[in-house]
């Protein structure tokens, strides 16, 4: 068995790079290789090269973005392990959000038996954790655009984007079809979750189960501004589960359409579209984690 550790150079402001000596110690008796990424989507290229057999394990040493790049290119017969070392680690939070002993984590992950889990597609792009439309995706889209096209750094960009999109929230008229049932209205938020957490620790979907063959949908329609502020406060604290303003559903297939392009956030990737076709890939991925589900 060959173990390939893909280390994201910039994850967690260098946290992933600092794990290399620990990985070397944990894997010293194995056939292993450590490869550090040099540019965006490099992890996908590395995965394509090595992900061709059940006799290889690919490890994502980084955050949710690193996992997404590997998922985008991985062969479904090749197991993936996760060594969380990004700034958010939202997908991994459902397993453990307080890691103190990385040597033990890495050793236990290497020794873990792969389990079958679900992932999903949003149009032609794979995602593991979440795809969302609404206020949150607008914040991500505008912040990412500022970071790419200006000299504004990540922190100030998100602050400016939050001011723009939350102070004066804008609803989107969407036609959402969930396993054949139509919901058409003005929505503030429509979040399709496979995992439980996103947005750096927001428990958007406590009912999610990555092995049940379903996606979880949470949405909120348009409400007066003061009500929206209260709902967002609940949502960010994970206290929205029993609030009548939020709808929770499960589904295998979701489509979202609008006459106007809307922003989408899919595991941190941001883009605009008029149409989303989302479906579950049941038990499509082999995952190595040292925790029971």
C-alpha positions in Angstrom: 0.0 0.0 0.0 1.3 3.4 -1.0 0.4 6.4 1.1 0.5 9.8 -0.6 0.2 12.9 1.6 -0.7 16.0 -0.3 0.2 19.0 1.8 -1.3 22.4 1.0 1.5 24.9 1.3 -0.8 27.8 2.4 -3.5 25.9 4.5 -3.9 27.3 7.9 -1.3 30.0 7.3 1.4 27.4 7.1 -0.1 24.9 9.7 -0.1 22.1 7.2 3.6 22.5 6.3 4.5 22.3 10.0 2.9 18.8 10.1 5.5 17.3 7.6 8.0 16.1 10.3 5.1 14.5 12.2 3.9 12.7 9.1 7.4 11.5 8.4 7.7 10.0 11.8 4.2 8.4 11.7 4.8 6.9 8.2 8.5 6.0 8.5 7.8 2.3 8.2 5.5 2.7 5.2 5.8 3.2 1.5 4.9 6.9 1.5 5.4 10.1 -0.4 4.9 13.7 0.8 4.1 16.2 -1.9 3.6 19.9 -1.2 1.3 21.9 -3.5 2.8 24.9 -5.4 -0.3 26.5 -7.0 -4.1 26.4 -7.1 -5.5 23.0 -8.3 -2.1 21.4 -7.9 -3.7 18.9 -5.4 -6.1 17.8 -8.2 -3.1 17.2 -10.6 -1.3 15.2 -8.0 -4.4 13.2 -7.2 -5.0 12.4 -10.9 -1.4 11.0 -11.1 -1.6 8.7 -8.1 -5.3 7.9 -7.8 -5.6 4.9 -10.0 -5.7 1.9 -7.6 -7.1 0.6 -4.3 -3.5 0.1 -3.3 -2.9 3.8 -2.9 -4.3 6.1 -0.2 -4.5 9.9 -0.8 -4.3 12.1 2.3 -5.5 15.7 2.3 -3.2 17.6 4.6 -5.0 21.0 4.6 -8.5 22.4 4.9 -11.8 22.1 3.1 -10.3 23.6 -0.1 -7.6 20.9 -0.2 -10.2 18.2 0.2 -12.3 19.6 -2.6 -9.4 19.7 -5.0 -8.6 16.0 -4.2 -12.3 15.0 -4.4 -12.5 16.7 -7.8 -9.9 14.3 -9.3 -9.9 11.1 -7.1 -10.8 7.7 -8.5 -13.6 6.3 -6.4 -11.6 3.1 -5.7 -8.9 5.1 -4.0 -9.5 5.9 -0.3 -8.9 9.4 1.0 -7.7 10.3 4.4 -8.0 13.7 6.0 -5.4 15.5 8.2 -7.3 18.7 9.1 -5.0 21.7 9.1 -6.9 24.5 7.4 -8.5 27.6 8.8 -12.0 26.2 9.0 -11.9 22.4 8.7 -15.7 22.4 8.6 -16.2 19.0 7.1 -13.9 17.4 9.7 -15.7 19.1 12.6 -18.4 16.4 12.6 -15.7 13.9 13.6 -13.5 16.0 15.9 -13.2 19.7 16.3 -10.6 19.8 19.1 -7.4 18.0 17.9 -4.5 18.1 20.3 -2.3 15.2 19.4 -1.5 15.2 15.6 0.9 12.3 15.8 -1.9 10.1 17.2 -4.4 11.5 14.7 -2.1 10.8 11.7 -1.2 7.3 13.0 -4.8 6.4 13.7 -5.9 7.8 10.3 -3.3 5.6 8.5 -4.5 2.6 10.4 -8.2 3.3 10.0 -10.4 1.0 7.8 -12.0 2.9 4.9 -15.7 3.5 5.1 -18.1 4.3 2.3 -19.6 7.8 2.4 -21.8 10.0 0.2 -20.7 13.0 -1.8 -22.6 15.1 -4.3 -22.6 17.0 -7.5 -23.6 20.6 -8.2 -23.9 20.7 -11.9 -20.7 18.9 -13.0 -18.7 19.8 -10.0 -18.3 17.4 -7.0 -18.7 18.6 -3.5 -18.4 16.9 -0.2 -19.8 19.3 2.4 -22.1 22.0 1.2 -23.5 24.0 -1.7 -25.5 27.2 -0.8 -27.4 30.0 -2.4 -28.3 33.2 -0.7 -26.8 35.7 1.8 -23.9 33.4 2.7 -23.0 32.7 -0.9 -23.2 36.4 -1.7 -20.8 37.2 1.1 -18.3 34.5 -0.2 -18.7 35.6 -3.8 -18.1 39.3 -3.2 -15.3 38.7 -0.8 -13.5 36.4 -3.2 -13.9 38.8 -6.0 -12.3 41.6 -3.9 -9.4 39.4 -3.0 -8.8 38.4 -6.6 -9.2 41.8 -8.2 -8.0 44.3 -5.6 -5.2 44.7 -3.0 -7.7 44.0 -0.2 -6.7 41.1 1.9 -9.0 38.3 3.1 -10.0 39.7 6.5 -11.1 43.2 5.3 -12.6 41.7 2.2 -15.0 39.6 4.2 -15.9 42.5 6.5 -16.7 44.7 3.6 -18.7 41.9 1.9 -20.7 41.3 5.1 -21.5 45.0 5.4 -22.7 45.0 1.8 -24.8 41.8 1.9 -26.0 41.6 5.5 -26.8 45.3 6.3 -29.1 45.4 3.4 -30.0 41.8 2.7 -31.4 40.9 -0.8 -33.7 38.0 -1.4 -33.6 35.9 -4.5 -36.6 34.7 -6.4 -35.9 31.0 -6.9 -37.7 27.9 -8.2 -36.4 25.0 -6.1 -37.5 21.5 -7.0 -36.7 19.0 -4.2 -37.3 15.3 -5.3 -40.1 16.5 -7.6 -41.8 19.0 -5.2 -41.7 22.6 -6.3 -41.0 25.5 -3.9 -41.0 28.9 -5.7 -40.6 32.1 -3.6 -38.2 34.8 -2.6 -35.5 33.1 -0.5 -32.9 34.6 1.8 -31.0 31.3 2.1 -31.0 27.9 0.6 -28.3 25.6 1.8 -27.8 22.0 0.6 -25.6 20.1 3.1 -24.0 16.7 3.1 -21.9 17.5 6.2 -23.1 19.3 9.4 -20.9 22.4 9.5 -19.8 25.2 7.2 -18.7 28.8 7.3 -16.0 28.3 9.9 -18.1 26.4 12.5 -21.7 27.2 11.7 -23.8 24.0 12.4 -26.2 24.6 9.6 -27.5 21.0 9.4 -27.3 19.0 12.6 -29.4 16.2 11.1 -26.9 15.4 8.3 -25.5 11.9 7.9 -22.8 11.4 5.3 -23.8 7.7 5.0 -27.6 7.9 4.7 -27.8 8.5 0.9 -29.5 11.9 1.3 -28.7 15.5 1.2 -30.1 17.9 3.8 -31.7 21.2 2.8 -32.3 24.1 5.0 -33.9 27.2 3.6 -35.5 30.5 4.8 -37.8 32.7 2.8 -37.9 36.5 2.6 -38.8 38.2 5.8 -38.7 41.8 7.1 -35.1 43.1 7.7 -35.3 43.0 11.5 -36.6 39.4 11.4 -33.8 38.4 9.1 -31.2 39.8 11.5 -32.7 37.7 14.3 -32.8 34.6 12.1 -29.2 35.1 11.0 -28.1 35.4 14.6 -29.8 32.1 15.4 -28.5 30.4 12.3 -24.8 31.4 13.1 -25.2 30.0 16.6 -26.8 26.8 15.4 -30.0 27.7 17.3 -32.3 27.7 14.3 -33.4 24.0 14.3 -36.8 24.6 16.0 -37.4 28.0 14.5 -40.6 28.1 12.3 -38.9 30.4 9.8 -36.5 27.7 8.7 -37.5 24.6 6.6 -35.5 21.3 6.9 -35.9 18.6 4.2 -34.0 15.6 2.9 -33.6 14.8 -0.8 -31.6 13.0 -3.4 -32.1 15.4 -6.2 -32.5 19.2 -6.1 -32.7 21.8 -8.9 -32.5 25.6 -8.4 -33.5 28.0 -11.2 -33.8 31.7 -11.5 -34.3 34.3 -14.2 -31.4 36.2 -12.8 -27.9 34.8 -12.2 -27.3 34.0 -8.5 -24.1 33.4 -6.6 -23.2 29.9 -5.4 -20.8 28.7 -2.8 -19.8 25.1 -3.2 -17.2 23.9 -0.6 -15.6 27.3 -0.8 -15.7 27.6 -4.6 -17.7 30.6 -5.8 -19.4 31.2 -9.1 -22.7 32.5 -10.6 -25.3 30.6 -12.6 -29.0 30.6 -13.5 -29.3 26.8 -12.9 -28.1 24.3 -10.4 -28.6 20.6 -10.7 -27.6 18.9 -7.5 -27.7 15.1 -6.8 -26.2 12.7 -4.3 -23.6 10.1 -5.1 -24.5 7.5 -2.6 -21.5 5.7 -1.0 -19.3 7.0 -3.8 -16.2 7.8 -1.7 -13.9 5.7 0.5 -12.9 7.7 3.6 -10.4 6.9 6.3 -11.2 8.5 9.6 -10.3 7.1 13.1 -13.8 7.8 14.5 -17.0 5.9 14.5 -20.0 7.4 12.7 
